[in-house]
Amino acid sequence: MALDQQLLEILACPDTHHAPLEYDAGAQTLTCTECGRIYEIRDDIPILLLDEAREPGSVAPAAVVDPEPAAPVASASAAAGSPAAGGSAAVAGSAAGGGSPAAAGSSAAAGSSAGVGSSDSADKESE
């Protein structure tokens, strides 16, 4: 998706000279007309940070688009599914406990915030 023309008219280099930027739709970059720094556009958002700008003549890093390694993502999703983390296992346990869908949602919320297991909240509902 192309950047809005009005946005392009007001964007300027964040360096002290605040020069206009040239838009390259194909490369998804903005280039300063004075210093030549190249700013990437990610998900239709111009990244106008001097620390992340490329110097003129540098090559675009192709593999740096998503710098997160796969291992932490996998461990984070596994932790989110654990009952201690209040993840999907707590929700599945409360739904399987025989309560109504509304009760299952509230017991999952109580389980994640108060540390109460899904079976305890299901027992309280049946009393």
PyMOL commands that set and color helices and strands:
alter all, ss='L'
color gray80, all
select helices_A, chain A and resi 5-10+50-52+70-80+83-85+88-96+101-114+118-126
alter helices_A, ss='H'
color red, helices_A
select strands_A, chain A and resi 21-24+29-32+38-42+45-46
alter strands_A, ss='S'
color yellow, strands_A
deselect
rebuild
show_as cartoon
